């Protein structure tokens, strides 16, 4: 998990504890977006390194 995603996770937790459901949901979605981008970048880098037959 990236540092950005961890920050958003912490923000979501704090917002939820304070009853700010909308802010918590926004932080969760932002964290998921960070994770999605991080996962999407992996195979692309491997394709650059992998020799073609």
C-alpha positions in Angstrom: 0.0 0.0 0.0 1.4 3.4 -0.9 1.9 6.2 1.5 -0.8 8.3 -0.1 -3.3 5.4 0.3 -2.3 5.1 3.9 -2.9 8.8 4.5 -6.3 8.6 2.9 -7.1 5.6 5.1 -6.2 7.5 8.2 -8.2 10.5 7.1 -11.2 8.2 6.5 -10.9 6.7 9.9 -10.7 10.1 11.6 -13.6 11.5 9.7 -15.8 8.4 10.4 -15.0 8.7 14.1 -16.1 12.3 14.0 -19.4 11.4 12.2 -18.4 13.0 8.9 -19.6 10.2 6.7 -19.3 12.1 3.4 -15.7 13.1 4.1 -14.9 9.6 5.2 -16.3 8.2 2.0 -14.3 10.7 -0.2 -11.1 9.7 1.6 -11.9 6.0 1.1 -12.5 6.5 -2.6 -9.3 8.5 -3.0 -7.3 5.8 -1.2 -8.8 3.1 -3.5 -7.9 5.2 -6.5 -4.3 5.4 -5.3 -4.2 1.6 -4.9 -5.7 1.1 -8.3 -3.1 3.4 -9.9 -0.3 1.6 -8.1 -1.6 -1.8 -9.2 -2.0 -0.6 -12.8 1.6 0.6 -13.0 3.1 -2.8 -12.1 2.5 -4.8 -15.3 3.2 -1.9 -17.6 6.7 -1.6 -16.2 7.2 -5.4 -16.5 6.2 -5.2 -20.2 9.0 -2.7 -20.8 11.6 -4.9 -19.2 10.4 -8.2 -20.6 12.1 -9.2 -23.8 9.9 -9.8 -26.8 10.1 -13.1 -28.6 
